[in-house]
Amino acid sequence: MKTTTEQSSPESIDLLLQYQIEVMEGIMESKDQYRKVVKAAIAKWVKDFQSGHIEIKTVDELKKLIELDIELQKDDCQ
């Protein structure tokens, strides 16, 4: 008995691969956009901290932003 892969035509495999590529490209594009937002938020936080609008007690927000940025970068390094 043939498996599903063995029964698939080269055309259907090409279509599946193309679909998977398009999905991955969409995910990568979204991650790039999220990173831009996170970077902007980090820059704003630092600016507000330097100007005295943010006190040291709110450092947890910066920590969360940095952790999010690192998480978004993980797949870029693999």
All heavy atoms as a GROMACS GRO file, in nm:
protein
  633
    1MET      N    1   0.084  -0.118   0.000
    1MET     CA    2   0.000   0.000   0.000
    1MET      C    3   0.088   0.124   0.000
    1MET      O    4   0.183   0.134   0.076
    1MET     CB    5  -0.091  -0.002   0.123
    1MET     CG    6  -0.178   0.118   0.134
    1MET     SD    7  -0.287   0.109   0.274
    1MET     CE    8  -0.439   0.086   0.190
    2LYS      N    9   0.056   0.220  -0.082
    2LYS     CA   10   0.134   0.342  -0.091
    2LYS      C   11   0.089   0.440   0.018
    2LYS      O   12  -0.027   0.447   0.053
    2LYS     CB   13   0.115   0.407  -0.228
    2LYS     CG   14   0.176   0.327  -0.340
    2LYS     CD   15   0.162   0.404  -0.470
    2LYS     CE   16   0.230   0.328  -0.582
    2LYS     NZ   17   0.223   0.402  -0.707
    3THR      N   18   0.186   0.516   0.068
    3THR     CA   19   0.153   0.619   0.166
    3THR      C   20   0.101   0.741   0.092
    3THR      O   21   0.111   0.750  -0.031
    3THR     CB   22   0.277   0.659   0.248
    3THR    OG1   23   0.373   0.718   0.159
    3THR    CG2   24   0.337   0.541   0.321
    4THR      N   25   0.048   0.837   0.168
    4THR     CA   26  -0.006   0.959   0.108
    4THR      C   27   0.102   1.032   0.029
    4THR      O   28   0.076   1.083  -0.079
    4THR     CB   29  -0.062   1.052   0.218
    4THR    OG1   30  -0.157   0.978   0.294
    4THR    CG2   31  -0.127   1.174   0.159
    5THR      N   32   0.223   1.037   0.083
    5THR     CA   33   0.332   1.106   0.014
    5THR      C   34   0.364   1.040  -0.118
    5THR      O   35   0.388   1.106  -0.218
    5THR     CB   36   0.458   1.108   0.103
    5THR    OG1   37   0.424   1.166   0.228
    5THR    CG2   38   0.569   1.188   0.039
    6GLU      N   39   0.363   0.908  -0.120
    6GLU     CA   40   0.394   0.836  -0.242
    6GLU      C   41   0.285   0.856  -0.348
    6GLU      O   42   0.312   0.853  -0.466
    6GLU     CB   43   0.411   0.686  -0.213
    6GLU     CG   44   0.534   0.653  -0.131
    6GLU     CD   45   0.538   0.507  -0.090
    6GLU    OE1   46   0.431   0.447  -0.073
    6GLU    OE2   47   0.649   0.454  -0.075
    7GLN      N   48   0.162   0.879  -0.304
    7GLN     CA   49   0.051   0.896  -0.397
    7GLN      C   50   0.041   1.040  -0.448
    7GLN      O   51  -0.025   1.065  -0.547
    7GLN     CB   52  -0.080   0.857  -0.329
    7GLN     CG   53  -0.087   0.710  -0.294
    7GLN     CD   54  -0.212   0.677  -0.212
    7GLN    OE1   55  -0.286   0.766  -0.173
    7GLN    NE2   56  -0.232   0.550  -0.186
    8SER      N   57   0.106   1.132  -0.381
    8SER     CA   58   0.098   1.273  -0.421
    8SER      C   59   0.175   1.296  -0.550
    8SER      O   60   0.282   1.241  -0.571
    8SER     CB   61   0.157   1.362  -0.312
    8SER     OG   62   0.083   1.346  -0.193
    9SER      N   63   0.119   1.382  -0.631
    9SER     CA   64   0.186   1.416  -0.756
    9SER      C   65   0.290   1.525  -0.728
    9SER      O   66   0.279   1.598  -0.630
    9SER     CB   67   0.084   1.466  -0.858
    9SER     OG   68   0.033   1.591  -0.816
   10PRO      N   69   0.387   1.537  -0.815
   10PRO     CA   70   0.486   1.644  -0.797
   10PRO      C   71   0.421   1.783  -0.793
   10PRO      O   72   0.465   1.870  -0.719
   10PRO     CB   73   0.576   1.631  -0.920
   10PRO     CG   74   0.563   1.488  -0.962
   10PRO     CD   75   0.422   1.451  -0.927
   11GLU      N   76   0.313   1.800  -0.869
   11GLU     CA   77   0.244   1.929  -0.871
   11GLU      C   78   0.181   1.961  -0.735
   11GLU      O   79   0.188   2.073  -0.687
   11GLU     CB   80   0.136   1.933  -0.980
   11GLU     CG   81   0.190   1.926  -1.121
   11GLU     CD   82   0.220   1.783  -1.167
   11GLU    OE1   83   0.171   1.687  -1.105
   11GLU    OE2   84   0.293   1.770  -1.266
   12SER      N   85   0.120   1.860  -0.672
   12SER     CA   86   0.056   1.885  -0.543
   12SER      C   87   0.161   1.910  -0.435
   12SER      O   88   0.140   1.991  -0.345
   12SER     CB   89  -0.036   1.769  -0.503
   12SER     OG   90   0.037   1.650  -0.485
   13ILE      N   91   0.276   1.844  -0.447
   13ILE     CA   92   0.384   1.868  -0.352
   13ILE      C   93   0.438   2.010  -0.370
   13ILE      O   94   0.461   2.082  -0.272
   13ILE     CB   95   0.496   1.764  -0.368
   13ILE    CG1   96   0.445   1.626  -0.324
   13ILE    CG2   97   0.621   1.802  -0.288
   13ILE    CD1   98   0.538   1.512  -0.354
   14ASP      N   99   0.453   2.054  -0.495
   14ASP     CA  100   0.498   2.190  -0.523
   14ASP      C  101   0.400   2.293  -0.467
   14ASP      O  102   0.440   2.394  -0.411
   14ASP     CB  103   0.515   2.212  -0.673
   14ASP     CG  104   0.638   2.143  -0.729
   14ASP    OD1  105   0.725   2.100  -0.649
   14ASP    OD2  106   0.647   2.129  -0.852
   15LEU      N  107   0.270   2.267  -0.483
   15LEU     CA  108   0.169   2.359  -0.430
   15LEU      C  109   0.175   2.366  -0.278
   15LEU      O  110   0.164   2.474  -0.219
   15LEU     CB  111   0.029   2.316  -0.475
   15LEU     CG  112  -0.007   2.343  -0.621
   15LEU    CD1  113  -0.142   2.280  -0.654
   15LEU    CD2  114  -0.009   2.492  -0.648
   16LEU      N  115   0.192   2.252  -0.215
   16LEU     CA  116   0.202   2.248  -0.068
   16LEU      C  117   0.325   2.324  -0.022
   16LEU      O  118   0.318   2.404   0.073
   16LEU     CB  119   0.206   2.103  -0.019
   16LEU     CG  120   0.222   2.085   0.132
   16LEU    CD1  121   0.107   2.150   0.208
   16LEU    CD2  122   0.232   1.937   0.166
   17LEU      N  123   0.438   2.302  -0.087
   17LEU     CA  124   0.560   2.373  -0.051
   17LEU      C  125   0.545   2.523  -0.072
   17LEU      O  126   0.589   2.603   0.011
   17LEU     CB  127   0.679   2.319  -0.131
   17LEU     CG  128   0.726   2.179  -0.093
   17LEU    CD1  129   0.834   2.132  -0.189
   17LEU    CD2  130   0.776   2.175   0.050
   18GLN      N  131   0.483   2.562  -0.181
   18GLN     CA  132   0.461   2.705  -0.208
   18GLN      C  133   0.372   2.766  -0.100
   18GLN      O  134   0.399   2.876  -0.052
   18GLN     CB  135   0.397   2.724  -0.346
   18GLN     CG  136   0.376   2.870  -0.384
   18GLN     CD  137   0.506   2.947  -0.393
   18GLN    OE1  138   0.608   2.896  -0.435
   18GLN    NE2  139   0.502   3.072  -0.351
   19TYR      N  140   0.269   2.694  -0.060
   19TYR     CA  141   0.180   2.742   0.046
   19TYR      C  142   0.258   2.759   0.177
   19TYR      O  143   0.245   2.860   0.246
   19TYR     CB  144   0.063   2.645   0.065
   19TYR     CG  145  -0.020   2.676   0.186
   19TYR    CD1  146  -0.110   2.782   0.184
   19TYR    CD2  147  -0.008   2.601   0.302
   19TYR    CE1  148  -0.186   2.813   0.295
   19TYR    CE2  149  -0.084   2.630   0.414
   19TYR     CZ  150  -0.173   2.737   0.410
   19TYR     OH  151  -0.247   2.767   0.521
   20GLN      N  152   0.339   2.658   0.210
   20GLN     CA  153   0.417   2.665   0.334
   20GLN      C  154   0.516   2.782   0.330
   20GLN      O  155   0.535   2.851   0.431
   20GLN     CB  156   0.491   2.534   0.358
   20GLN     CG  157   0.398   2.420   0.394
   20GLN     CD  158   0.468   2.285   0.403
   20GLN    OE1  159   0.572   2.264   0.342
   20GLN    NE2  160   0.410   2.194   0.480
   21ILE      N  161   0.575   2.808   0.216
   21ILE     CA  162   0.667   2.921   0.201
   21ILE      C  163   0.593   3.052   0.222
   21ILE      O  164   0.640   3.142   0.293
   21ILE     CB  165   0.736   2.917   0.062
   21ILE    CG1  166   0.836   2.802   0.057
   21ILE    CG2  167   0.802   3.050   0.030
   21ILE    CD1  168   0.889   2.771  -0.082
   22GLU      N  169   0.475   3.064   0.163
   22GLU     CA  170   0.396   3.186   0.177
   22GLU      C  171   0.354   3.208   0.322
   22GLU      O  172   0.357   3.322   0.372
   22GLU     CB  173   0.274   3.181   0.087
   22GLU     CG  174   0.309   3.195  -0.061
   22GLU     CD  175   0.190   3.174  -0.153
   22GLU    OE1  176   0.076   3.161  -0.104
   22GLU    OE2  177   0.212   3.170  -0.276
   23VAL      N  178   0.317   3.102   0.393
   23VAL     CA  179   0.281   3.114   0.534
   23VAL      C  180   0.401   3.161   0.615
   23VAL      O  181   0.390   3.253   0.697
   23VAL     CB  182   0.226   2.980   0.588
   23VAL    CG1  183   0.215   2.983   0.740
   23VAL    CG2  184   0.090   2.950   0.526
   24MET      N  185   0.517   3.100   0.593
   24MET     CA  186   0.637   3.138   0.666
   24MET      C  187   0.679   3.282   0.636
   24MET      O  188   0.720   3.355   0.726
   24MET     CB  189   0.753   3.042   0.634
   24MET     CG  190   0.737   2.904   0.693
   24MET     SD  191   0.713   2.906   0.872
   24MET     CE  192   0.865   2.980   0.927
   25GLU      N  193   0.666   3.324   0.511
   25GLU     CA  194   0.698   3.463   0.476
   25GLU      C  195   0.604   3.559   0.549
   25GLU      O  196   0.647   3.664   0.597
   25GLU     CB  197   0.688   3.483   0.325
   25GLU     CG  198   0.802   3.421   0.248
   25GLU     CD  199   0.785   3.428   0.097
   25GLU    OE1  200   0.672   3.454   0.049
   25GLU    OE2  201   0.886   3.407   0.026
   26GLY      N  202   0.478   3.524   0.559
   26GLY     CA  203   0.381   3.606   0.632
   26GLY      C  204   0.415   3.616   0.780
   26GLY      O  205   0.408   3.724   0.840
   27ILE      N  206   0.455   3.505   0.838
   27ILE     CA  207   0.493   3.504   0.979
   27ILE      C  208   0.617   3.590   1.001
   27ILE      O  209   0.624   3.669   1.095
   27ILE     CB  210   0.517   3.359   1.028
   27ILE    CG1  211   0.383   3.284   1.033
   27ILE    CG2  212   0.586   3.357   1.163
   27ILE    CD1  213   0.396   3.134   1.056
   28MET      N  214   0.715   3.575   0.913
   28MET     CA  215   0.837   3.653   0.926
   28MET      C  216   0.810   3.802   0.910
   28MET      O  217   0.866   3.884   0.984
   28MET     CB  218   0.941   3.604   0.824
   28MET     CG  219   0.995   3.466   0.855
   28MET     SD  220   1.094   3.392   0.723
   28MET     CE  221   1.220   3.513   0.700
   29GLU      N  222   0.723   3.837   0.818
   29GLU     CA  223   0.688   3.978   0.798
   29GLU      C  224   0.618   4.035   0.922
   29GLU      O  225   0.648   4.145   0.966
   29GLU     CB  226   0.598   3.993   0.676
   29GLU     CG  227   0.566   4.136   0.640
   29GLU     CD  228   0.483   4.148   0.514
   29GLU    OE1  229   0.510   4.073   0.418
   29GLU    OE2  230   0.390   4.230   0.514
   30SER      N  231   0.527   3.956   0.980
   30SER     CA  232   0.458   4.000   1.102
   30SER      C  233   0.557   4.019   1.216
   30SER      O  234   0.550   4.118   1.289
   30SER     CB  235   0.352   3.898   1.142
   30SER     OG  236   0.249   3.894   1.047
   31LYS      N  237   0.650   3.925   1.231
   31LYS     CA  238   0.750   3.936   1.337
   31LYS      C  239   0.836   4.060   1.319
   31LYS      O  240   0.868   4.128   1.416
   31LYS     CB  241   0.837   3.811   1.342
   31LYS     CG  242   0.766   3.692   1.406
   31LYS     CD  243   0.852   3.568   1.405
   31LYS     CE  244   0.972   3.584   1.492
   31LYS     NZ  245   1.052   3.463   1.505
   32ASP      N  246   0.871   4.091   1.194
   32ASP     CA  247   0.948   4.213   1.169
   32ASP      C  248   0.870   4.336   1.213
   32ASP      O  249   0.926   4.428   1.273
   32ASP     CB  250   0.983   4.225   1.020
   32ASP     CG  251   1.093   4.130   0.977
   32ASP    OD1  252   1.165   4.076   1.064
   32ASP    OD2  253   1.107   4.109   0.854
   33GLN      N  254   0.741   4.339   1.183
   33GLN     CA  255   0.658   4.452   1.224
   33GLN      C  256   0.646   4.461   1.376
   33GLN      O  257   0.655   4.570   1.434
   33GLN     CB  258   0.518   4.442   1.161
   33GLN     CG  259   0.518   4.455   1.010
   33GLN     CD  260   0.574   4.588   0.963
   33GLN    OE1  261   0.544   4.692   1.018
   33GLN    NE2  262   0.657   4.583   0.861
   34TYR      N  263   0.628   4.347   1.443
   34TYR     CA  264   0.620   4.345   1.589
   34TYR      C  265   0.750   4.395   1.651
   34TYR      O  266   0.750   4.470   1.748
   34TYR     CB  267   0.591   4.204   1.642
   34TYR     CG  268   0.458   4.148   1.598
   34TYR    CD1  269   0.443   4.011   1.576
   34TYR    CD2  270   0.347   4.228   1.579
   34TYR    CE1  271   0.321   3.958   1.537
   34TYR    CE2  272   0.225   4.175   1.539
   34TYR     CZ  273   0.212   4.040   1.518
   34TYR     OH  274   0.093   3.986   1.479
   35ARG      N  275   0.863   4.354   1.593
   35ARG     CA  276   0.993   4.399   1.645
   35ARG      C  277   1.007   4.549   1.632
   35ARG      O  278   1.061   4.615   1.721
   35ARG     CB  279   1.108   4.330   1.570
   35ARG     CG  280   1.118   4.185   1.609
   35ARG     CD  281   1.255   4.128   1.630
   35ARG     NE  282   1.347   4.211   1.702
   35ARG     CZ  283   1.470   4.241   1.660
   35ARG    NH1  284   1.514   4.196   1.546
   35ARG    NH2  285   1.549   4.315   1.732
   36LYS      N  286   0.959   4.606   1.523
   36LYS     CA  287   0.965   4.752   1.507
   36LYS      C  288   0.885   4.821   1.616
   36LYS      O  289   0.928   4.922   1.672
   36LYS     CB  290   0.913   4.793   1.368
   36LYS     CG  291   1.008   4.757   1.256
   36LYS     CD  292   0.949   4.793   1.121
   36LYS     CE  293   1.041   4.747   1.009
   36LYS     NZ  294   0.983   4.773   0.877
   37VAL      N  295   0.768   4.768   1.646
   37VAL     CA  296   0.683   4.826   1.751
   37VAL      C  297   0.753   4.814   1.887
   37VAL      O  298   0.757   4.910   1.964
   37VAL     CB  299   0.545   4.757   1.754
   37VAL    CG1  300   0.466   4.799   1.877
   37VAL    CG2  301   0.468   4.786   1.626
   38VAL      N  302   0.809   4.696   1.915
   38VAL     CA  303   0.877   4.674   2.043
   38VAL      C  304   0.998   4.767   2.055
   38VAL      O  305   1.020   4.828   2.160
   38VAL     CB  306   0.917   4.526   2.059
   38VAL    CG1  307   1.009   4.507   2.178
   38VAL    CG2  308   0.792   4.439   2.074
   39LYS      N  309   1.076   4.778   1.949
   39LYS     CA  310   1.193   4.866   1.952
   39LYS      C  311   1.152   5.011   1.978
   39LYS      O  312   1.217   5.083   2.054
   39LYS     CB  313   1.271   4.856   1.822
   39LYS     CG  314   1.355   4.732   1.809
   39LYS     CD  315   1.428   4.734   1.676
   39LYS     CE  316   1.538   4.632   1.671
   39LYS     NZ  317   1.616   4.643   1.548
   40ALA      N  318   1.045   5.055   1.913
   40ALA     CA  319   0.997   5.191   1.934
   40ALA      C  320   0.951   5.210   2.078
   40ALA      O  321   0.977   5.315   2.139
   40ALA     CB  322   0.884   5.222   1.837
   41ALA      N  323   0.885   5.110   2.134
   41ALA     CA  324   0.838   5.118   2.272
   41ALA      C  325   0.956   5.124   2.369
   41ALA      O  326   0.953   5.199   2.467
   41ALA     CB  327   0.747   5.000   2.304
   42ILE      N  328   1.060   5.045   2.341
   42ILE     CA  329   1.179   5.047   2.426
   42ILE      C  330   1.245   5.186   2.419
   42ILE      O  331   1.281   5.243   2.522
   42ILE     CB  332   1.278   4.936   2.385
   42ILE    CG1  333   1.222   4.799   2.424
   42ILE    CG2  334   1.415   4.958   2.451
   42ILE    CD1  335   1.302   4.682   2.367
   43ALA      N  336   1.258   5.240   2.300
   43ALA     CA  337   1.318   5.373   2.285
   43ALA      C  338   1.238   5.478   2.359
   43ALA      O  339   1.294   5.566   2.427
   43ALA     CB  340   1.330   5.408   2.137
   44LYS      N  341   1.106   5.470   2.349
   44LYS     CA  342   1.019   5.566   2.419
   44LYS      C  343   1.034   5.551   2.570
   44LYS      O  344   1.042   5.650   2.644
   44LYS     CB  345   0.873   5.542   2.377
   44LYS     CG  346   0.771   5.624   2.454
   44LYS     CD  347   0.747   5.756   2.387
   44LYS     CE  348   0.626   5.826   2.447
   44LYS     NZ  349   0.662   5.928   2.541
   45TRP      N  350   1.040   5.427   2.618
   45TRP     CA  351   1.055   5.403   2.762
   45TRP      C  352   1.185   5.464   2.810
   45TRP      O  353   1.188   5.534   2.912
   45TRP     CB  354   1.054   5.252   2.791
   45TRP     CG  355   1.043   5.221   2.936
   45TRP    CD1  356   0.929   5.190   3.004
   45TRP    CD2  357   1.148   5.220   3.033
   45TRP    NE1  358   0.958   5.169   3.137
   45TRP    CE2  359   1.092   5.188   3.157
   45TRP    CE3  360   1.285   5.245   3.028
   45TRP    CZ2  361   1.167   5.178   3.274
   45TRP    CZ3  362   1.361   5.236   3.144
   45TRP    CH2  363   1.302   5.203   3.265
   46VAL      N  364   1.295   5.441   2.739
   46VAL     CA  365   1.425   5.494   2.779
   46VAL      C  366   1.421   5.647   2.779
   46VAL      O  367   1.470   5.712   2.873
   46VAL     CB  368   1.538   5.440   2.687
   46VAL    CG1  369   1.668   5.514   2.712
   46VAL    CG2  370   1.555   5.290   2.708
   47LYS      N  371   1.362   5.706   2.676
   47LYS     CA  372   1.352   5.852   2.668
   47LYS      C  373   1.272   5.907   2.787
   47LYS      O  374   1.312   6.005   2.850
   47LYS     CB  375   1.286   5.892   2.536
   47LYS     CG  376   1.276   6.040   2.514
   47LYS     CD  377   1.212   6.072   2.380
   47LYS     CE  378   1.196   6.221   2.363
   47LYS     NZ  379   1.130   6.254   2.238
   48ASP      N  380   1.158   5.845   2.816
   48ASP     CA  381   1.075   5.889   2.928
   48ASP      C  382   1.148   5.870   3.061
   48ASP      O  383   1.136   5.953   3.152
   48ASP     CB  384   0.942   5.814   2.930
   48ASP     CG  385   0.848   5.859   2.819
   48ASP    OD1  386   0.875   5.962   2.755
   48ASP    OD2  387   0.747   5.789   2.797
   49PHE      N  388   1.223   5.763   3.073
   49PHE     CA  389   1.301   5.739   3.195
   49PHE      C  390   1.407   5.847   3.212
   49PHE      O  391   1.424   5.904   3.320
   49PHE     CB  392   1.365   5.600   3.191
   49PHE     CG  393   1.454   5.572   3.309
   49PHE    CD1  394   1.401   5.552   3.435
   49PHE    CD2  395   1.591   5.567   3.293
   49PHE    CE1  396   1.482   5.527   3.544
   49PHE    CE2  397   1.674   5.542   3.400
   49PHE     CZ  398   1.620   5.521   3.527
   50GLN      N  399   1.478   5.877   3.104
   50GLN     CA  400   1.584   5.977   3.110
   50GLN      C  401   1.530   6.117   3.142
   50GLN      O  402   1.597   6.196   3.209
   50GLN     CB  403   1.663   5.980   2.979
   50GLN     CG  404   1.748   5.856   2.960
   50GLN     CD  405   1.811   5.849   2.822
   50GLN    OE1  406   1.762   5.910   2.726
   50GLN    NE2  407   1.920   5.774   2.811
   51SER      N  408   1.410   6.145   3.097
   51SER     CA  409   1.352   6.278   3.123
   51SER      C  410   1.283   6.286   3.258
   51SER      O  411   1.234   6.391   3.296
   51SER     CB  412   1.254   6.313   3.012
   51SER     OG  413   1.138   6.231   3.019
   52GLY      N  414   1.278   6.175   3.330
   52GLY     CA  415   1.220   6.175   3.464
   52GLY      C  416   1.072   6.144   3.468
   52GLY      O  417   1.010   6.147   3.574
   53HIS      N  418   1.011   6.113   3.353
   53HIS     CA  419   0.868   6.081   3.350
   53HIS      C  420   0.840   5.940   3.403
   53HIS      O  421   0.726   5.907   3.436
   53HIS     CB  422   0.813   6.094   3.208
   53HIS     CG  423   0.805   6.236   3.162
   53HIS    ND1  424   0.906   6.294   3.091
   53HIS    CD2  425   0.710   6.330   3.179
   53HIS    CE1  426   0.874   6.420   3.065
   53HIS    NE2  427   0.755   6.445   3.117
   54ILE      N  428   0.941   5.855   3.406
   54ILE     CA  429   0.926   5.719   3.456
   54ILE      C  430   1.022   5.702   3.572
   54ILE      O  431   1.139   5.738   3.562
   54ILE     CB  432   0.957   5.614   3.346
   54ILE    CG1  433   0.852   5.621   3.236
   54ILE    CG2  434   0.962   5.474   3.406
   54ILE    CD1  435   0.875   5.525   3.122
   55GLU      N  436   0.970   5.648   3.679
   55GLU     CA  437   1.054   5.621   3.795
   55GLU      C  438   1.102   5.476   3.791
   55GLU      O  439   1.045   5.393   3.721
   55GLU     CB  440   0.974   5.646   3.923
   55GLU     CG  441   0.932   5.791   3.939
   55GLU     CD  442   0.851   5.815   4.064
   55GLU    OE1  443   0.848   5.727   4.152
   55GLU    OE2  444   0.789   5.922   4.072
   56ILE      N  445   1.202   5.449   3.867
   56ILE     CA  446   1.264   5.317   3.870
   56ILE      C  447   1.164   5.206   3.901
   56ILE      O  448   1.182   5.094   3.857
   56ILE     CB  449   1.380   5.317   3.975
   56ILE    CG1  450   1.513   5.352   3.910
   56ILE    CG2  451   1.391   5.192   4.053
   56ILE    CD1  452   1.562   5.270   3.798
   57LYS      N  453   1.056   5.234   3.969
   57LYS     CA  454   0.960   5.129   4.005
   57LYS      C  455   0.888   5.068   3.884
   57LYS      O  456   0.822   4.966   3.896
   57LYS     CB  457   0.858   5.182   4.106
   57LYS     CG  458   0.772   5.294   4.054
   57LYS     CD  459   0.682   5.347   4.164
   57LYS     CE  460   0.604   5.466   4.112
   57LYS     NZ  461   0.522   5.525   4.216
   58THR      N  462   0.901   5.127   3.767
   58THR     CA  463   0.833   5.073   3.649
   58THR      C  464   0.928   4.998   3.554
   58THR      O  465   0.895   4.975   3.440
   58THR     CB  466   0.763   5.185   3.570
   58THR    OG1  467   0.862   5.277   3.524
   58THR    CG2  468   0.659   5.255   3.653
   59VAL      N  469   1.043   4.960   3.603
   59VAL     CA  470   1.140   4.890   3.520
   59VAL      C  471   1.084   4.758   3.467
   59VAL      O  472   1.125   4.711   3.362
   59VAL     CB  473   1.272   4.867   3.598
   59VAL    CG1  474   1.367   4.778   3.522
   59VAL    CG2  475   1.337   5.001   3.628
   60ASP      N  476   0.986   4.702   3.533
   60ASP     CA  477   0.926   4.576   3.488
   60ASP      C  478   0.870   4.589   3.347
   60ASP      O  479   0.875   4.494   3.270
   60ASP     CB  480   0.816   4.531   3.587
   60ASP     CG  481   0.769   4.391   3.558
   60ASP    OD1  482   0.855   4.300   3.550
   60ASP    OD2  483   0.647   4.372   3.542
   61GLU      N  484   0.816   4.705   3.312
   61GLU     CA  485   0.766   4.726   3.177
   61GLU      C  486   0.878   4.712   3.074
   61GLU      O  487   0.861   4.649   2.970
   61GLU     CB  488   0.702   4.864   3.165
   61GLU     CG  489   0.575   4.880   3.246
   61GLU     CD  490   0.525   5.023   3.244
   61GLU    OE1  491   0.584   5.107   3.173
   61GLU    OE2  492   0.427   5.051   3.315
   62LEU      N  493   0.993   4.772   3.104
   62LEU     CA  494   1.107   4.762   3.013
   62LEU      C  495   1.153   4.617   3.004
   62LEU      O  496   1.181   4.567   2.894
   62LEU     CB  497   1.222   4.850   3.060
   62LEU     CG  498   1.350   4.842   2.977
   62LEU    CD1  499   1.325   4.885   2.833
   62LEU    CD2  500   1.460   4.926   3.040
   63LYS      N  501   1.157   4.549   3.117
   63LYS     CA  502   1.198   4.407   3.118
   63LYS      C  503   1.107   4.325   3.027
   63LYS      O  504   1.153   4.243   2.947
   63LYS     CB  505   1.194   4.352   3.260
   63LYS     CG  506   1.234   4.208   3.270
   63LYS     CD  507   1.224   4.157   3.414
   63LYS     CE  508   1.256   4.010   3.415
   63LYS     NZ  509   1.192   3.941   3.522
   64LYS      N  510   0.977   4.348   3.035
   64LYS     CA  511   0.882   4.275   2.952
   64LYS      C  512   0.904   4.305   2.804
   64LYS      O  513   0.898   4.216   2.719
   64LYS     CB  514   0.739   4.308   2.993
   64LYS     CG  515   0.699   4.247   3.126
   64LYS     CD  516   0.560   4.289   3.166
   64LYS     CE  517   0.525   4.236   3.304
   64LYS     NZ  518   0.394   4.281   3.347
   65LEU      N  519   0.931   4.431   2.772
   65LEU     CA  520   0.956   4.469   2.632
   65LEU      C  521   1.082   4.402   2.579
   65LEU      O  522   1.085   4.350   2.467
   65LEU     CB  523   0.968   4.621   2.620
   65LEU     CG  524   0.840   4.700   2.633
   65LEU    CD1  525   0.871   4.849   2.644
   65LEU    CD2  526   0.749   4.674   2.513
   66ILE      N  527   1.187   4.402   2.661
   66ILE     CA  528   1.312   4.339   2.620
   66ILE      C  529   1.294   4.189   2.602
   66ILE      O  530   1.342   4.131   2.504
   66ILE     CB  531   1.424   4.369   2.721
   66ILE    CG1  532   1.459   4.519   2.716
   66ILE    CG2  533   1.548   4.283   2.695
   66ILE    CD1  534   1.549   4.566   2.827
   67GLU      N  535   1.223   4.125   2.694
   67GLU     CA  536   1.197   3.980   2.682
   67GLU      C  537   1.117   3.950   2.556
   67GLU      O  538   1.144   3.852   2.486
   67GLU     CB  539   1.122   3.929   2.806
   67GLU     CG  540   1.211   3.924   2.929
   67GLU     CD  541   1.134   3.893   3.057
   67GLU    OE1  542   1.008   3.897   3.056
   67GLU    OE2  543   1.199   3.865   3.158
   68LEU      N  544   1.021   4.034   2.523
   68LEU     CA  545   0.942   4.015   2.402
   68LEU      C  546   1.030   4.030   2.278
   68LEU      O  547   1.023   3.949   2.185
   68LEU     CB  548   0.827   4.116   2.397
   68LEU     CG  549   0.738   4.113   2.273
   68LEU    CD1  550   0.676   3.974   2.252
   68LEU    CD2  551   0.630   4.218   2.284
   69ASP      N  552   1.118   4.130   2.278
   69ASP     CA  553   1.209   4.150   2.165
   69ASP      C  554   1.301   4.028   2.148
   69ASP      O  555   1.320   3.980   2.037
   69ASP     CB  556   1.291   4.276   2.186
   69ASP     CG  557   1.370   4.315   2.063
   69ASP    OD1  558   1.314   4.306   1.952
   69ASP    OD2  559   1.486   4.354   2.077
   70ILE      N  560   1.353   3.977   2.257
   70ILE     CA  561   1.440   3.858   2.252
   70ILE      C  562   1.362   3.738   2.199
   70ILE      O  563   1.411   3.662   2.115
   70ILE     CB  564   1.502   3.829   2.390
   70ILE    CG1  565   1.604   3.938   2.424
   70ILE    CG2  566   1.566   3.690   2.394
   70ILE    CD1  567   1.652   3.934   2.567
   71GLU      N  568   1.240   3.721   2.246
   71GLU     CA  569   1.158   3.609   2.200
   71GLU      C  570   1.132   3.618   2.049
   71GLU      O  571   1.138   3.518   1.978
   71GLU     CB  572   1.025   3.608   2.276
   71GLU     CG  573   0.941   3.486   2.254
   71GLU     CD  574   1.003   3.358   2.310
   71GLU    OE1  575   1.074   3.364   2.412
   71GLU    OE2  576   0.981   3.252   2.250
   72LEU      N  577   1.106   3.738   2.001
   72LEU     CA  578   1.083   3.757   1.858
   72LEU      C  579   1.208   3.732   1.775
   72LEU      O  580   1.200   3.692   1.660
   72LEU     CB  581   1.030   3.898   1.831
   72LEU     CG  582   0.888   3.926   1.877
   72LEU    CD1  583   0.858   4.074   1.869
   72LEU    CD2  584   0.787   3.847   1.794
   73GLN      N  585   1.324   3.751   1.835
   73GLN     CA  586   1.451   3.730   1.764
   73GLN      C  587   1.494   3.584   1.762
   73GLN      O  588   1.575   3.547   1.677
   73GLN     CB  589   1.563   3.810   1.832
   73GLN     CG  590   1.550   3.958   1.816
   73GLN     CD  591   1.664   4.029   1.883
   73GLN    OE1  592   1.778   4.012   1.844
   73GLN    NE2  593   1.634   4.109   1.984
   74LYS      N  594   1.443   3.502   1.850
   74LYS     CA  595   1.490   3.364   1.863
   74LYS      C  596   1.491   3.289   1.731
   74LYS      O  597   1.589   3.227   1.697
   74LYS     CB  598   1.406   3.288   1.965
   74LYS     CG  599   1.446   3.314   2.106
   74LYS     CD  600   1.369   3.227   2.201
   74LYS     CE  601   1.412   3.256   2.343
   74LYS     NZ  602   1.335   3.176   2.439
   75ASP      N  603   1.383   3.293   1.658
   75ASP     CA  604   1.376   3.220   1.532
   75ASP      C  605   1.470   3.276   1.426
   75ASP      O  606   1.511   3.205   1.336
   75ASP     CB  607   1.234   3.220   1.478
   75ASP     CG  608   1.140   3.134   1.563
   75ASP    OD1  609   1.189   3.044   1.632
   75ASP    OD2  610   1.018   3.160   1.559
   76ASP      N  611   1.504   3.404   1.438
   76ASP     CA  612   1.595   3.466   1.341
   76ASP      C  613   1.735   3.406   1.350
   76ASP      O  614   1.808   3.404   1.252
   76ASP     CB  615   1.605   3.617   1.364
   76ASP     CG  616   1.472   3.687   1.336
   76ASP    OD1  617   1.385   3.626   1.271
   76ASP    OD2  618   1.456   3.801   1.381
   77CYS      N  619   1.771   3.355   1.467
   77CYS     CA  620   1.906   3.302   1.490
   77CYS      C  621   1.914   3.154   1.457
   77CYS      O  622   2.022   3.096   1.455
   77CYS     CB  623   1.948   3.324   1.635
   77CYS     SG  624   1.957   3.499   1.678
   78GLN      N  625   1.803   3.089   1.437
   78GLN     CA  626   1.805   2.944   1.415
   78GLN      C  627   1.808   2.910   1.270
   78GLN      O  628   1.776   2.977   1.184
   78GLN     CB  629   1.683   2.879   1.480
   78GLN     CG  630   1.686   2.894   1.630
   78GLN     CD  631   1.559   2.840   1.694
   78GLN    OE1  632   1.463   2.807   1.627
   78GLN    NE2  633   1.559   2.834   1.824
   0.00000   0.00000   0.00000
